[in-house]
């Protein structure tokens, strides 16, 4: 079919390929909302196993197909059979890598679209490219190029998802601290997190909640010990769905550049993001309830490096961002008074 049109005898069937990573999944949600709203489409999503249950929490997704990354060759036949059970009106590869394009190529559809940022030769699997390459904008806007390519009305980006309610009893304000990412160069110093946490406890009476992966446990234990009472350490204790439930109950999230940062932003939580070597223009938290703090007077940032390139290897772009500035910004976002930093 040349065009997908709303109002056909059956709903259009669309396959999305977005295998990873955590933040990228949330960036795709506004596109999914448009496809569902404008076309009434049935939407299936191919993703990797660690994210399958999370994608099932996305309101507009009808079915999830698991990509067997760790056993791909052994599972190829069964995966291909599962993928080809349906004939799709459209296949959209939002990843733009060779492996994701290969998945799109396996699917049954006469119309396959890839993103403007496709690489690794992935373009050979697409019949069309959505949008013009422009990396000076947020990843959410890049994803919406698919909707524009299909002549659909984009509107205000929406992130519909549902997580189980926790009904927490801890006192407010509740502030989540997410101190770790996969890059060490993205991590604000532990001592800074401790100092900022103590200020928020002292000045606002905040209850602090720590989140992270199991391997982040020691850092979170240090922060919890340094901040004293009024800290709930959930590091390594939550699945992705459970983290969604916990973050839904927060009044503010203070975080480094990480996947949970994007989850919190998609949940429409106020997010205070601390950025070092990366660029918030493209990968910062999306939405008008978010603030980004970074040192803007170092010529070396953003360097996009997993190891500091300065002679001192001191990650100055993070060390020079003071706890006082973070705490004061957090207080302002909560619209509560606090003594300004000296």
Steps between C-alpha positions, in 0.01 A plus 500: 500500500625848415362672806370395837159658540268524799148367462579185303295181545760369745745684715843544343757262644833659582821340624750712694857385543671661798722249673667721761608694701285603795487871424443439129186300573341798672609733221291292258177530697373828348522343153306196620233728643463679166473173308231374735308829515512594133475155340337283762786264424576166656861536613747220565845578638821300469738548792765312695402268784604728792253766377208281393296532821561875506373544143187308601430792738477742205130567451500515120696178437286196415765229496869457576734278299822412678826527305732222625823697506700252709392194301433655162647233271355214704158668517491654152255252351244530782543878516446531125192281521356712783579824320336386176171386652360840407513693174553867585391809314808679630827408664686783673858447614568763763844365588676548168768236560582195291347253747175695531479549124550126456199444725300744288616312192372169639151640562222459246417843361519682169587828670801537729627830637829583665622807691710787371780397739530144366852357477701179461350452153152456645345713225507204259205347689275807466281622220478850649688724742297717739622859532826679442806438713517762775679408822452845656165408654355258750464130422123531558477741208704265282254221569207721406651533151323170424163660577581803287612274216157334515326841498359448848422776747766492772357728768646521851719198580332251734649205690209271595601215732363329808681361804353338812429745783702478823312746724813596694467627854837679528492874565521767233670638313627171363820544303658222296877496462641305204878535531636250247511442127684256278775757444714592797557841342128578532493445876489799733739448796361297790601772748298756301192276509545461877531876557201580279295227668580634847396851394170371362437306821588796721330779306197323353449199726511288185489122496773375267470187285803340335470301178748315285612166362643231730853598401432853628435370850822615665464857374139515617596358840760774537245768415242352737752481784619854437150649493392331823137435580209565263651293218338202328761300309333308217818450298501159333161413648267601217415361159446754223125483558544543875728797438223652290263458794744658746588793273129567447478580872786751505469878523842555341770286342867605518702291260806468285463435126348151510213283381290555815531875436299451179250278681439773759462768232255282305298461822473881504695524824710811571852390407822675597770350278873537557699490176873468445649367174175456307269748328153564645378647170467149361484269801388718788172441684209597274227731624435839655512361857870418461813698579856420394808619689847492349823698507488729199849654514715198413604483136545123521133421555306336359772246414275189483784296650486208743831615649596857589731648235640776721860474617386464860230243410295687760158505329487870581171541314334315789723585797453873437123471522439578868259323736369843604394577143327165462319527834387857433373406152317202644332720760392741231352221292299389802388863549617492858726757668862421573804702599675592173854377442778728620 
